[in-house]
């Protein structure tokens, strides 16, 4: 009874947490990509000058 009652709540919180983690990972990857692009642009700018 105890486990049966609490399991859905635990599952729901786990799903929320996993979604949050996925979002954070996506954001981190995007930031890394943007920083790489920015560095490339900066180097090109320096070469152009």
C-alpha distance matrix in Angstrom:
0.0 3.8 5.6 5.0 6.0 8.6 10.0 12.3 13.7 14.5 16.0 18.0 19.4 20.3 22.1 23.9 24.9 26.2 28.2 29.6 30.7 32.2 34.2 35.4 36.5 38.3 40.0 41.0 42.5 44.4 45.8 47.0 48.7 50.3 51.5 53.0 54.8 56.0 57.4 59.2 60.7 61.8 63.6 65.2 66.4 67.9 69.6 70.9 72.4
3.8 0.0 3.8 5.5 5.3 6.3 8.4 11.2 11.7 12.1 14.3 16.3 17.0 18.1 20.3 21.8 22.5 24.1 26.2 27.3 28.2 30.2 32.0 32.9 34.2 36.2 37.7 38.6 40.3 42.2 43.3 44.6 46.5 48.0 49.1 50.7 52.6 53.6 55.0 56.9 58.4 59.3 61.1 62.9 64.0 65.4 67.2 68.6 70.0
5.6 3.8 0.0 3.8 5.4 5.2 5.6 9.1 10.2 9.8 11.5 14.1 15.0 15.4 17.6 19.6 20.1 21.3 23.6 25.0 25.6 27.3 29.5 30.5 31.4 33.5 35.2 36.0 37.5 39.5 40.8 41.8 43.6 45.4 46.5 47.9 49.8 51.0 52.3 54.1 55.7 56.8 58.4 60.2 61.4 62.8 64.5 65.9 67.4
5.0 5.5 3.8 0.0 3.8 5.7 5.5 7.7 9.9 10.5 11.4 13.5 15.3 16.0 17.4 19.5 20.7 21.7 23.5 25.3 26.3 27.6 29.6 31.1 32.0 33.7 35.6 36.7 38.0 39.8 41.4 42.5 44.1 45.8 47.1 48.5 50.2 51.6 53.0 54.7 56.1 57.4 59.1 60.7 61.9 63.5 65.2 66.4 68.0
6.0 5.3 5.4 3.8 0.0 3.8 5.8 7.0 8.0 9.7 11.3 12.5 14.0 15.5 17.1 18.4 19.9 21.4 23.0 24.4 25.8 27.3 28.9 30.3 31.7 33.3 34.8 36.2 37.7 39.3 40.7 42.2 43.8 45.2 46.6 48.3 49.8 50.9 52.6 54.4 55.6 56.8 58.7 60.3 61.3 63.0 64.8 65.9 67.4
8.6 6.3 5.2 5.7 3.8 0.0 3.8 5.8 5.5 6.3 8.7 10.1 10.9 12.4 14.4 15.7 16.6 18.4 20.2 21.3 22.6 24.4 26.0 27.1 28.6 30.4 31.8 32.9 34.7 36.4 37.6 39.0 40.8 42.2 43.4 45.1 46.8 47.8 49.4 51.3 52.6 53.6 55.5 57.2 58.2 59.7 61.6 62.8 64.2
10.0 8.4 5.6 5.5 5.8 3.8 0.0 3.8 5.5 5.2 6.1 8.5 10.0 10.4 12.2 14.2 15.2 16.2 18.2 19.9 20.8 22.2 24.3 25.6 26.6 28.4 30.1 31.2 32.6 34.4 35.9 37.1 38.7 40.4 41.7 43.1 44.8 46.1 47.6 49.3 50.7 51.9 53.7 55.3 56.5 58.0 59.7 61.0 62.5
12.3 11.2 9.1 7.7 7.0 5.8 3.8 0.0 3.8 5.5 5.0 6.0 8.6 9.7 10.4 12.2 14.1 15.1 16.3 18.2 19.7 20.8 22.4 24.2 25.4 26.7 28.5 30.0 31.3 32.8 34.4 35.9 37.3 38.8 40.3 41.9 43.3 44.6 46.3 47.9 49.1 50.5 52.4 53.8 54.9 56.7 58.4 59.4 61.0
13.7 11.7 10.2 9.9 8.0 5.5 5.5 3.8 0.0 3.8 5.4 5.1 6.2 8.5 9.8 10.6 12.2 14.1 15.4 16.5 18.2 19.9 21.1 22.5 24.2 25.7 27.0 28.5 30.2 31.6 32.9 34.6 36.2 37.4 38.8 40.7 42.1 43.1 44.9 46.7 47.8 49.0 51.0 52.6 53.5 55.2 57.1 58.1 59.5
14.5 12.1 9.8 10.5 9.7 6.3 5.2 5.5 3.8 0.0 3.8 5.4 5.2 6.1 8.6 9.9 10.4 12.1 14.2 15.2 16.3 18.1 19.9 20.9 22.2 24.2 25.6 26.6 28.4 30.1 31.3 32.7 34.5 35.9 37.1 38.8 40.5 41.6 43.1 44.9 46.3 47.4 49.2 50.9 52.0 53.5 55.3 56.6 58.0
16.0 14.3 11.5 11.4 11.3 8.7 6.1 5.0 5.4 3.8 0.0 3.8 5.5 5.0 6.1 8.6 9.8 10.4 12.2 14.1 15.1 16.3 18.3 19.8 20.8 22.4 24.2 25.4 26.7 28.4 30.0 31.3 32.8 34.4 35.9 37.3 38.9 40.2 41.8 43.4 44.8 46.1 47.9 49.4 50.6 52.2 53.9 55.1 56.7
18.0 16.3 14.1 13.5 12.5 10.1 8.5 6.0 5.1 5.4 3.8 0.0 3.8 5.4 5.1 6.2 8.6 9.8 10.6 12.3 14.2 15.3 16.6 18.4 19.9 21.1 22.6 24.3 25.7 27.0 28.6 30.3 31.6 33.0 34.6 36.3 37.6 38.8 40.6 42.3 43.4 44.7 46.7 48.1 49.1 50.9 52.7 53.7 55.2
19.4 17.0 15.0 15.3 14.0 10.9 10.0 8.6 6.2 5.2 5.5 3.8 0.0 3.8 5.4 5.0 6.1 8.5 9.8 10.5 12.2 14.1 15.3 16.4 18.2 19.9 21.0 22.4 24.3 25.7 26.8 28.5 30.2 31.4 32.7 34.6 36.1 37.1 38.7 40.7 41.8 42.9 44.9 46.5 47.4 49.0 51.0 52.1 53.4
20.3 18.1 15.4 16.0 15.5 12.4 10.4 9.7 8.5 6.1 5.0 5.4 3.8 0.0 3.8 5.4 5.0 6.1 8.5 9.7 10.4 12.1 14.1 15.2 16.2 18.2 19.8 20.7 22.3 24.2 25.5 26.7 28.4 30.0 31.2 32.8 34.5 35.7 37.2 38.9 40.4 41.5 43.3 44.9 46.1 47.6 49.4 50.6 52.1
22.1 20.3 17.6 17.4 17.1 14.4 12.2 10.4 9.8 8.6 6.1 5.1 5.4 3.8 0.0 3.8 5.4 5.1 6.1 8.5 9.8 10.4 12.3 14.2 15.2 16.4 18.3 19.8 20.9 22.4 24.2 25.6 26.9 28.4 30.1 31.5 32.9 34.3 36.0 37.5 38.8 40.2 42.1 43.4 44.6 46.4 48.0 49.1 50.8
23.9 21.8 19.6 19.5 18.4 15.7 14.2 12.2 10.6 9.9 8.6 6.2 5.0 5.4 3.8 0.0 3.8 5.5 5.2 6.2 8.6 9.9 10.6 12.3 14.2 15.3 16.5 18.3 20.0 21.1 22.5 24.4 25.8 26.9 28.5 30.4 31.6 32.7 34.6 36.3 37.3 38.6 40.7 42.1 43.0 44.8 46.7 47.6 49.0
24.9 22.5 20.1 20.7 19.9 16.6 15.2 14.1 12.2 10.4 9.8 8.6 6.1 5.0 5.4 3.8 0.0 3.8 5.4 5.0 6.1 8.6 9.9 10.5 12.2 14.2 15.3 16.3 18.3 19.9 20.9 22.5 24.3 25.6 26.8 28.6 30.3 31.2 32.7 34.7 36.0 37.0 38.9 40.6 41.6 43.1 45.0 46.2 47.6
26.2 24.1 21.3 21.7 21.4 18.4 16.2 15.1 14.1 12.1 10.4 9.8 8.5 6.1 5.1 5.5 3.8 0.0 3.8 5.4 5.0 6.1 8.6 9.8 10.4 12.2 14.1 15.1 16.4 18.2 19.8 20.9 22.5 24.2 25.5 26.9 28.6 29.9 31.4 33.0 34.5 35.8 37.5 39.0 40.3 41.9 43.5 44.8 46.4
28.2 26.2 23.6 23.5 23.0 20.2 18.2 16.3 15.4 14.2 12.2 10.6 9.8 8.5 6.1 5.2 5.4 3.8 0.0 3.8 5.4 5.0 6.2 8.6 9.8 10.5 12.3 14.1 15.3 16.5 18.3 19.9 21.1 22.4 24.2 25.8 27.0 28.3 30.2 31.7 32.8 34.3 36.2 37.5 38.6 40.5 42.2 43.1 44.8
29.6 27.3 25.0 25.3 24.4 21.3 19.9 18.2 16.5 15.2 14.1 12.3 10.5 9.7 8.5 6.2 5.0 5.4 3.8 0.0 3.8 5.4 5.1 6.2 8.6 9.9 10.6 12.2 14.3 15.3 16.4 18.4 20.0 21.0 22.4 24.4 25.8 26.6 28.5 30.4 31.4 32.5 34.6 36.1 37.0 38.7 40.6 41.6 43.0
30.7 28.2 25.6 26.3 25.8 22.6 20.8 19.7 18.2 16.3 15.1 14.2 12.2 10.4 9.8 8.6 6.1 5.0 5.4 3.8 0.0 3.8 5.4 5.0 6.1 8.6 9.8 10.4 12.2 14.2 15.2 16.4 18.3 19.8 20.9 22.5 24.3 25.4 26.8 28.7 30.1 31.2 33.0 34.7 35.8 37.3 39.0 40.4 41.8
32.2 30.2 27.3 27.6 27.3 24.4 22.2 20.8 19.9 18.1 16.3 15.3 14.1 12.1 10.4 9.9 8.6 6.1 5.0 5.4 3.8 0.0 3.8 5.4 5.1 6.1 8.6 9.8 10.5 12.3 14.2 15.3 16.5 18.3 19.9 21.1 22.6 24.1 25.7 27.2 28.6 30.0 31.7 33.1 34.4 36.2 37.7 38.8 40.6
34.2 32.0 29.5 29.6 28.9 26.0 24.3 22.4 21.1 19.9 18.3 16.6 15.3 14.1 12.3 10.6 9.9 8.6 6.2 5.1 5.4 3.8 0.0 3.8 5.4 5.1 6.1 8.5 9.9 10.5 12.2 14.2 15.3 16.4 18.2 20.0 21.1 22.2 24.2 25.8 26.8 28.2 30.3 31.5 32.5 34.4 36.2 37.1 38.6
35.4 32.9 30.5 31.1 30.3 27.1 25.6 24.2 22.5 20.9 19.8 18.4 16.4 15.2 14.2 12.3 10.5 9.8 8.6 6.2 5.0 5.4 3.8 0.0 3.8 5.4 5.0 6.1 8.6 9.8 10.4 12.3 14.2 15.2 16.3 18.4 19.9 20.7 22.3 24.4 25.5 26.5 28.5 30.2 31.1 32.6 34.6 35.7 37.1
36.5 34.2 31.4 32.0 31.7 28.6 26.6 25.4 24.2 22.2 20.8 19.9 18.2 16.2 15.2 14.2 12.2 10.4 9.8 8.6 6.1 5.1 5.4 3.8 0.0 3.8 5.4 5.0 6.2 8.6 9.8 10.5 12.3 14.2 15.2 16.6 18.4 19.8 21.0 22.7 24.3 25.5 27.1 28.7 30.1 31.6 33.2 34.5 36.1
38.3 36.2 33.5 33.7 33.3 30.4 28.4 26.7 25.7 24.2 22.4 21.1 19.9 18.2 16.4 15.3 14.2 12.2 10.5 9.9 8.6 6.1 5.1 5.4 3.8 0.0 3.8 5.4 5.1 6.2 8.6 9.9 10.6 12.2 14.2 15.4 16.5 18.1 20.0 21.2 22.5 24.1 25.9 27.1 28.4 30.3 31.8 32.8 34.6
40.0 37.7 35.2 35.6 34.8 31.8 30.1 28.5 27.0 25.6 24.2 22.6 21.0 19.8 18.3 16.5 15.3 14.1 12.3 10.6 9.8 8.6 6.1 5.0 5.4 3.8 0.0 3.8 5.5 5.1 6.1 8.6 9.9 10.4 12.1 14.2 15.3 16.1 18.2 20.0 20.8 22.1 24.2 25.6 26.5 28.3 30.2 31.1 32.6
41.0 38.6 36.0 36.7 36.2 32.9 31.2 30.0 28.5 26.6 25.4 24.3 22.4 20.7 19.8 18.3 16.3 15.1 14.1 12.2 10.4 9.8 8.5 6.1 5.0 5.4 3.8 0.0 3.8 5.4 5.1 6.2 8.7 9.9 10.5 12.4 14.3 15.1 16.4 18.5 19.9 20.8 22.6 24.4 25.5 26.9 28.7 30.1 31.4
42.5 40.3 37.5 38.0 37.7 34.7 32.6 31.3 30.2 28.4 26.7 25.7 24.3 22.3 20.9 20.0 18.3 16.4 15.3 14.3 12.2 10.5 9.9 8.6 6.2 5.1 5.5 3.8 0.0 3.8 5.4 5.1 6.2 8.6 9.8 10.6 12.4 14.1 15.4 16.7 18.4 19.9 21.3 22.7 24.3 25.9 27.2 28.6 30.4
44.4 42.2 39.5 39.8 39.3 36.4 34.4 32.8 31.6 30.1 28.4 27.0 25.7 24.2 22.4 21.1 19.9 18.2 16.5 15.3 14.2 12.3 10.5 9.8 8.6 6.2 5.1 5.4 3.8 0.0 3.8 5.4 5.1 6.1 8.5 9.9 10.6 12.1 14.2 15.4 16.4 18.1 20.0 21.1 22.3 24.3 25.8 26.7 28.4
45.8 43.3 40.8 41.4 40.7 37.6 35.9 34.4 32.9 31.3 30.0 28.6 26.8 25.5 24.2 22.5 20.9 19.8 18.3 16.4 15.2 14.2 12.2 10.4 9.8 8.6 6.1 5.1 5.4 3.8 0.0 3.8 5.5 5.1 6.0 8.6 9.9 10.3 12.1 14.2 15.1 16.1 18.2 19.8 20.6 22.3 24.2 25.3 26.7
47.0 44.6 41.8 42.5 42.2 39.0 37.1 35.9 34.6 32.7 31.3 30.3 28.5 26.7 25.6 24.4 22.5 20.9 19.9 18.4 16.4 15.3 14.2 12.3 10.5 9.9 8.6 6.2 5.1 5.4 3.8 0.0 3.8 5.4 5.1 6.2 8.7 9.8 10.5 12.4 14.2 15.2 16.6 18.4 19.8 21.1 22.7 24.2 25.8
48.7 46.5 43.6 44.1 43.8 40.8 38.7 37.3 36.2 34.5 32.8 31.6 30.2 28.4 26.9 25.8 24.3 22.5 21.1 20.0 18.3 16.5 15.3 14.2 12.3 10.6 9.9 8.7 6.2 5.1 5.5 3.8 0.0 3.8 5.5 5.2 6.3 8.6 10.0 10.7 12.4 14.2 15.5 16.7 18.3 20.1 21.3 22.5 24.5
50.3 48.0 45.4 45.8 45.2 42.2 40.4 38.8 37.4 35.9 34.4 33.0 31.4 30.0 28.4 26.9 25.6 24.2 22.4 21.0 19.8 18.3 16.4 15.2 14.2 12.2 10.4 9.9 8.6 6.1 5.1 5.4 3.8 0.0 3.8 5.4 5.1 6.0 8.5 9.8 10.4 12.0 14.2 15.2 16.2 18.2 19.9 20.7 22.4
51.5 49.1 46.5 47.1 46.6 43.4 41.7 40.3 38.8 37.1 35.9 34.6 32.7 31.2 30.1 28.5 26.8 25.5 24.2 22.4 20.9 19.9 18.2 16.3 15.2 14.2 12.1 10.5 9.8 8.5 6.0 5.1 5.5 3.8 0.0 3.8 5.4 5.0 6.1 8.6 9.8 10.3 12.2 14.1 15.0 16.4 18.3 19.7 21.0
53.0 50.7 47.9 48.5 48.3 45.1 43.1 41.9 40.7 38.8 37.3 36.3 34.6 32.8 31.5 30.4 28.6 26.9 25.8 24.4 22.5 21.1 20.0 18.4 16.6 15.4 14.2 12.4 10.6 9.9 8.6 6.2 5.2 5.4 3.8 0.0 3.8 5.4 5.1 6.3 8.7 9.9 10.7 12.4 14.2 15.5 16.7 18.3 20.1
54.8 52.6 49.8 50.2 49.8 46.8 44.8 43.3 42.1 40.5 38.9 37.6 36.1 34.5 32.9 31.6 30.3 28.6 27.0 25.8 24.3 22.6 21.1 19.9 18.4 16.5 15.3 14.3 12.4 10.6 9.9 8.7 6.3 5.1 5.4 3.8 0.0 3.8 5.5 5.1 6.2 8.6 10.0 10.6 12.2 14.3 15.4 16.3 18.4
56.0 53.6 51.0 51.6 50.9 47.8 46.1 44.6 43.1 41.6 40.2 38.8 37.1 35.7 34.3 32.7 31.2 29.9 28.3 26.6 25.4 24.1 22.2 20.7 19.8 18.1 16.1 15.1 14.1 12.1 10.3 9.8 8.6 6.0 5.0 5.4 3.8 0.0 3.8 5.4 5.1 6.1 8.6 9.8 10.4 12.3 14.2 15.1 16.5
57.4 55.0 52.3 53.0 52.6 49.4 47.6 46.3 44.9 43.1 41.8 40.6 38.7 37.2 36.0 34.6 32.7 31.4 30.2 28.5 26.8 25.7 24.2 22.3 21.0 20.0 18.2 16.4 15.4 14.2 12.1 10.5 10.0 8.5 6.1 5.1 5.5 3.8 0.0 3.8 5.4 5.0 6.2 8.6 9.8 10.6 12.3 14.1 15.4
59.2 56.9 54.1 54.7 54.4 51.3 49.3 47.9 46.7 44.9 43.4 42.3 40.7 38.9 37.5 36.3 34.7 33.0 31.7 30.4 28.7 27.2 25.8 24.4 22.7 21.2 20.0 18.5 16.7 15.4 14.2 12.4 10.7 9.8 8.6 6.3 5.1 5.4 3.8 0.0 3.8 5.4 5.2 6.2 8.6 10.0 10.6 12.2 14.3
60.7 58.4 55.7 56.1 55.6 52.6 50.7 49.1 47.8 46.3 44.8 43.4 41.8 40.4 38.8 37.3 36.0 34.5 32.8 31.4 30.1 28.6 26.8 25.5 24.3 22.5 20.8 19.9 18.4 16.4 15.1 14.2 12.4 10.4 9.8 8.7 6.2 5.1 5.4 3.8 0.0 3.8 5.5 5.1 6.1 8.6 9.8 10.3 12.3
61.8 59.3 56.8 57.4 56.8 53.6 51.9 50.5 49.0 47.4 46.1 44.7 42.9 41.5 40.2 38.6 37.0 35.8 34.3 32.5 31.2 30.0 28.2 26.5 25.5 24.1 22.1 20.8 19.9 18.1 16.1 15.2 14.2 12.0 10.3 9.9 8.6 6.1 5.0 5.4 3.8 0.0 3.8 5.4 5.0 6.2 8.7 9.8 10.7
63.6 61.1 58.4 59.1 58.7 55.5 53.7 52.4 51.0 49.2 47.9 46.7 44.9 43.3 42.1 40.7 38.9 37.5 36.2 34.6 33.0 31.7 30.3 28.5 27.1 25.9 24.2 22.6 21.3 20.0 18.2 16.6 15.5 14.2 12.2 10.7 10.0 8.6 6.2 5.2 5.5 3.8 0.0 3.8 5.4 5.1 6.2 8.6 10.0
65.2 62.9 60.2 60.7 60.3 57.2 55.3 53.8 52.6 50.9 49.4 48.1 46.5 44.9 43.4 42.1 40.6 39.0 37.5 36.1 34.7 33.1 31.5 30.2 28.7 27.1 25.6 24.4 22.7 21.1 19.8 18.4 16.7 15.2 14.1 12.4 10.6 9.8 8.6 6.2 5.1 5.4 3.8 0.0 3.8 5.4 5.0 6.0 8.6
66.4 64.0 61.4 61.9 61.3 58.2 56.5 54.9 53.5 52.0 50.6 49.1 47.4 46.1 44.6 43.0 41.6 40.3 38.6 37.0 35.8 34.4 32.5 31.1 30.1 28.4 26.5 25.5 24.3 22.3 20.6 19.8 18.3 16.2 15.0 14.2 12.2 10.4 9.8 8.6 6.1 5.0 5.4 3.8 0.0 3.8 5.4 5.0 6.2
67.9 65.4 62.8 63.5 63.0 59.7 58.0 56.7 55.2 53.5 52.2 50.9 49.0 47.6 46.4 44.8 43.1 41.9 40.5 38.7 37.3 36.2 34.4 32.6 31.6 30.3 28.3 26.9 25.9 24.3 22.3 21.1 20.1 18.2 16.4 15.5 14.3 12.3 10.6 10.0 8.6 6.2 5.1 5.4 3.8 0.0 3.8 5.4 5.2
69.6 67.2 64.5 65.2 64.8 61.6 59.7 58.4 57.1 55.3 53.9 52.7 51.0 49.4 48.0 46.7 45.0 43.5 42.2 40.6 39.0 37.7 36.2 34.6 33.2 31.8 30.2 28.7 27.2 25.8 24.2 22.7 21.3 19.9 18.3 16.7 15.4 14.2 12.3 10.6 9.8 8.7 6.2 5.0 5.4 3.8 0.0 3.8 5.5
70.9 68.6 65.9 66.4 65.9 62.8 61.0 59.4 58.1 56.6 55.1 53.7 52.1 50.6 49.1 47.6 46.2 44.8 43.1 41.6 40.4 38.8 37.1 35.7 34.5 32.8 31.1 30.1 28.6 26.7 25.3 24.2 22.5 20.7 19.7 18.3 16.3 15.1 14.1 12.2 10.3 9.8 8.6 6.0 5.0 5.4 3.8 0.0 3.8
72.4 70.0 67.4 68.0 67.4 64.2 62.5 61.0 59.5 58.0 56.7 55.2 53.4 52.1 50.8 49.0 47.6 46.4 44.8 43.0 41.8 40.6 38.6 37.1 36.1 34.6 32.6 31.4 30.4 28.4 26.7 25.8 24.5 22.4 21.0 20.1 18.4 16.5 15.4 14.3 12.3 10.7 10.0 8.6 6.2 5.2 5.5 3.8 0.0
